[in-house]
Amino acid sequence: MMNLKKVKYVYNPQTLQFDTVEISTKTRLLQLFGFLSATLVFAFIIVVLAFKFIDSPKEKRLKREIGVLQAQYDLINKELDSYSKVLAELEDRDDNFYRVIFETDPIPSSVRQAGIGGSSPYRDLENYSNSDLLISSKQKLDRIKRQVYIQSKSYDKIADMVKNREEFYRSMPAIQPVSNKDLKRTASGYGMRIHPIYKTHRMHNGIDFTAPSGTDVFATGVGVVEKVENGSGYGNHIIINHGYNFKTVYAHLSKVMVREGQKINRGDVIGKVGSTGLSTAPHLHYEVWKYNKPVNPAMYFYNDLSPDEYVQLIDISSRMGQSFD
């Protein structure tokens, strides 16, 4: 039988021969143990490096899914940004177009940008690897939801105003309070004028129309008689509340033909021209008040005048001079 046992030889320089070296079993075991240990350490290092730098099929699949989700979140964020821009345009149109037409105040930005209460409404989205992305998307979505809700309520209000627009136009003071087709009865307009009695420059809050005593005075819009009074410099005068923040004043009347609380239609005769109170001659002193402040009545005569007549009336009423009251 062939002997497979390995034999080691060492050259002996003294005898000039190769001597046989006997390796003990203990040495062989130690060599084997060292080899196995080195192999295990090397294998461990390979496994660690593999886990660190080489993805398993499952990890590759999960990373692909995460990448797809991140891409989807990016697309969603871009869509949310585009919706925010569209919504901002709607809000701007609402505040600066629709509400201007209906003469109502715009919605305050503090209301449109109102936040969500609580210290951290997104706490359940924290401590994830993509928490920033999740929270950012949720914040945008919540903000858009709030703005859409507020805008929806605003459009509901505008829809109601559209329904009431006909009543608004009927109520707005939009005709002259006396017959004045040739505009010759327009005497003194709105602005600083010389007071006929005190001879000082004073603010004249209305327009004076000259007319014989007893000339009909017309209500300039639908409304309710708020006050009938005989006193102060206005003499006999009527105040009509038209709603929609409009009121009109008719002063120095020789006769009052309405009572407080009476509903009035545009064109109704409510009194007669006179010269009661601080007045130097028969005339009608007429005022328009909006939001409890006097405004130029000439701006509201467009309903019974042509464009040329309207421009002519504005020019006549703006001339400086002496008022009749």
C-alpha positions in Angstrom: 0.0 0.0 0.0 1.2 3.5 -0.9 2.1 5.7 2.1 0.4 9.2 1.7 1.9 10.6 4.8 3.8 13.8 4.0 7.4 14.0 5.0 9.4 17.2 5.5 13.1 17.5 4.9 15.6 20.1 6.2 19.0 20.6 4.7 21.9 20.1 7.1 24.9 22.2 6.1 27.2 20.3 8.4 26.5 16.9 7.0 25.6 18.2 3.6 22.5 16.1 3.7 18.7 16.5 4.0 17.5 15.4 7.4 14.0 14.2 8.0 11.8 16.4 10.2 9.2 14.8 12.3 6.1 17.1 12.9 4.2 16.2 16.1 0.4 15.8 16.3 0.1 18.8 18.5 1.8 21.0 16.0 -0.3 19.7 13.3 -3.5 20.4 15.3 -2.3 24.0 16.1 -1.5 24.6 12.4 -5.0 23.3 11.5 -6.6 25.5 14.2 -4.8 28.5 12.9 -5.8 27.8 9.4 -9.4 27.4 10.3 -9.4 30.6 12.5 -7.9 32.6 9.6 -10.4 31.2 7.3 -13.3 32.1 9.6 -12.0 35.6 10.2 -11.6 36.2 6.4 -15.0 34.7 5.8 -16.5 37.0 8.5 -14.9 40.1 6.9 -16.2 39.1 3.5 -19.7 38.6 4.9 -19.6 42.0 6.7 -18.4 43.8 3.5 -21.0 42.0 1.5 -23.8 43.1 3.8 -22.4 46.7 3.9 -21.8 47.2 0.2 -23.7 44.5 -1.7 -27.5 44.6 -1.5 -29.5 41.4 -1.3 -32.3 40.9 -3.8 -34.8 41.9 -1.1 -33.0 45.0 -0.3 -32.7 45.9 -4.0 -36.4 45.4 -4.4 -37.1 47.6 -1.3 -34.8 50.3 -2.5 -36.5 50.3 -5.9 -39.8 50.7 -4.2 -38.5 53.5 -2.0 -37.2 55.3 -5.0 -40.5 55.0 -6.8 -42.3 56.3 -3.7 -39.9 59.3 -3.4 -40.5 60.0 -7.1 -44.2 59.9 -6.6 -44.0 62.2 -3.5 -41.9 64.6 -5.6 -44.6 64.6 -8.3 -47.3 65.1 -5.7 -45.4 68.0 -4.2 -45.1 69.6 -7.7 -48.9 69.1 -8.2 -49.6 70.6 -4.8 -47.5 73.6 -5.7 -49.3 74.1 -9.0 -52.7 73.8 -7.2 -51.4 76.4 -4.7 -50.7 78.8 -7.6 -54.1 78.2 -9.2 -55.8 78.8 -5.8 -53.7 82.0 -5.3 -55.0 83.3 -8.6 -58.6 82.5 -7.6 -58.1 84.3 -4.3 -56.6 87.3 -6.0 -59.6 87.4 -8.5 -62.0 87.0 -5.6 -60.5 89.9 -3.6 -59.7 92.3 -6.4 -62.4 91.6 -8.9 -65.6 90.0 -7.6 -65.5 91.8 -4.3 -64.7 95.1 -5.9 -67.7 94.7 -8.2 -70.0 94.0 -5.2 -68.3 96.7 -3.1 -67.4 94.4 -0.2 -64.2 94.0 1.8 -61.7 91.4 0.7 -61.0 88.4 3.0 -58.1 89.2 5.3 -54.9 87.3 4.6 -54.8 86.3 8.2 -58.0 84.4 7.6 -56.8 82.8 4.4 -53.5 81.7 5.9 -54.9 80.6 9.2 -52.9 77.6 10.6 -53.8 74.4 12.4 -54.0 74.5 16.2 -51.8 72.4 18.4 -48.1 72.2 19.0 -47.2 69.4 16.6 -50.1 68.0 14.4 -47.5 66.0 12.5 -45.9 64.1 15.4 -47.0 60.7 14.1 -45.0 61.3 10.9 -41.7 62.0 12.8 -38.8 59.6 13.3 -39.0 58.1 9.8 -36.2 58.2 7.2 -38.3 60.4 5.0 -40.1 62.4 7.7 -39.2 65.7 6.2 -40.8 64.8 2.9 -43.9 63.3 4.5 -44.4 66.3 6.8 -43.8 68.8 4.0 -46.4 67.1 1.8 -48.9 66.9 4.6 -48.5 70.6 5.5 -49.1 71.6 1.9 -52.1 69.4 1.6 -53.6 70.8 4.8 -53.0 74.4 3.8 -54.6 73.8 0.4 -57.6 72.1 2.1 -58.1 75.1 4.4 -57.8 77.6 1.6 -60.2 75.7 -0.6 -62.7 75.6 2.2 -62.4 79.4 2.8 -62.6 80.1 -0.9 -65.7 77.9 -1.2 -67.4 79.8 1.5 -66.4 83.1 -0.2 -68.0 82.0 -3.5 -71.1 81.0 -1.6 -71.3 84.5 -0.3 -70.6 86.0 -3.8 -73.4 83.8 -5.2 -75.8 85.2 -2.6 -74.6 88.7 -3.6 -75.3 87.9 -7.2 -78.8 86.8 -6.3 -79.3 90.1 -4.5 -77.6 92.2 -7.1 -80.9 93.3 -8.7 -82.1 94.5 -5.3 -78.7 96.2 -4.9 -79.1 98.2 -8.1 -82.7 99.1 -7.2 -81.5 100.4 -3.8 -78.5 102.3 -5.0 -79.2 106.1 -5.3 -78.8 106.4 -9.0 -81.0 109.3 -10.3 -81.3 113.0 -9.6 -83.7 114.0 -6.8 -85.4 116.7 -8.9 -86.3 116.9 -12.6 -83.1 118.4 -14.1 -82.9 117.1 -17.7 -81.1 120.2 -19.0 -78.9 120.3 -15.9 -79.6 124.0 -15.4 -80.8 123.4 -11.9 -77.4 122.2 -10.7 -76.2 125.1 -8.6 -73.5 124.1 -6.1 -71.6 120.9 -5.9 -69.7 118.7 -3.4 -66.6 120.1 -1.9 -65.3 123.3 -0.2 -67.7 126.2 -0.8 -68.4 129.6 0.6 -71.2 129.5 3.1 -73.9 132.0 2.1 -74.6 133.1 5.6 -71.3 132.8 7.5 -69.2 133.8 4.4 -66.5 131.2 5.3 -65.1 128.3 3.4 -66.8 125.1 4.6 -67.1 121.6 3.4 -70.3 121.2 1.4 -71.3 117.6 1.7 -73.9 117.5 -1.0 -75.3 119.1 -4.2 -77.7 122.1 -4.3 -80.5 122.0 -7.0 -82.3 125.3 -7.6 -86.1 124.9 -8.1 -89.3 126.8 -7.3 -90.9 126.1 -4.0 -93.3 123.2 -4.3 -91.2 121.3 -7.0 -91.4 117.5 -6.6 -88.5 115.8 -4.8 -87.9 112.2 -5.8 -86.4 109.3 -3.8 -83.3 108.2 -5.7 -83.4 104.5 -4.8 -85.4 101.9 -3.0 -85.2 102.2 0.8 -86.9 102.9 4.1 -87.4 106.3 5.6 -85.1 106.4 8.6 -85.7 109.9 9.8 -88.1 112.8 9.2 -86.9 115.9 11.1 -87.4 119.6 11.3 -84.3 121.1 12.9 -80.7 122.4 12.6 -79.6 124.1 9.4 -81.3 121.5 7.2 -84.8 122.6 8.1 -87.3 120.0 7.1 -85.3 117.1 5.9 -85.6 113.3 5.2 -83.1 110.6 5.6 -83.6 107.4 3.6 -81.7 104.2 4.4 -81.2 102.2 1.2 -79.3 99.3 2.7 -76.0 98.1 1.3 -74.4 100.9 3.4 -76.1 103.7 1.4 -78.2 106.6 2.8 -79.5 109.8 1.2 -80.5 113.2 2.7 -83.0 115.6 1.3 -83.0 119.0 3.0 -84.8 122.4 3.2 -88.1 120.9 2.2 -91.3 123.0 2.2 -93.3 119.9 2.7 -92.6 116.3 3.8 -94.8 113.6 2.2 -93.5 110.5 3.9 -93.3 109.1 7.4 -90.6 107.3 9.3 -90.5 103.5 8.6 -92.2 103.9 5.3 -90.8 101.8 2.4 -89.9 103.9 -0.6 -89.4 103.1 -4.3 -87.1 104.9 -6.6 -88.9 107.8 -8.2 -91.5 108.2 -5.4 -92.3 111.8 -4.6 -91.2 112.2 -1.0 -91.5 116.0 -0.5 -91.5 119.5 -2.0 -88.6 121.9 -2.6 -88.5 124.7 -0.1 -86.1 127.1 1.8 -86.4 126.0 5.5 -83.5 126.0 7.8 -80.3 127.9 6.9 -81.1 128.6 3.3 -80.9 131.7 1.2 -83.3 130.7 -1.6 -85.7 127.8 -2.6 -83.5 124.8 -3.4 -82.9 121.1 -2.5 -79.8 120.2 -0.7 -79.1 116.5 -1.5 -76.5 114.2 0.1 -75.3 110.6 -0.4 -73.6 108.8 2.4 -71.7 105.5 2.0 -70.4 103.6 5.0 -71.5 106.5 7.2 -69.3 109.0 5.3 -70.5 111.6 2.8 -69.5 111.1 -0.9 -70.0 113.1 -4.0 -73.6 112.6 -5.1 -72.7 113.4 -8.7 -71.0 110.0 -8.9 -74.4 108.3 -8.6 -76.5 110.1 -11.3 -75.6 107.8 -14.2 -78.9 106.0 -14.3 -80.9 108.9 -15.9 -78.1 110.7 -17.8 -76.2 110.0 -21.0 -72.4 109.8 -20.8 -72.1 113.4 -22.2 -74.6 114.7 -19.7 -72.9 112.8 -16.9 -69.6 114.4 -17.7 -71.2 117.8 -18.0 -72.9 117.4 -14.6 -69.6 116.4 -12.9 -68.0 119.6 -14.4 -70.8 121.8 -13.2 -71.0 120.4 -9.7 -67.2 120.7 -9.3 -67.0 124.5 -9.8 -66.1 126.5 -6.8 -68.5 129.1 -5.6 -71.1 129.9 -3.0 -73.6 127.3 -1.8 -77.2 128.0 -1.0 -77.0 126.6 2.6 
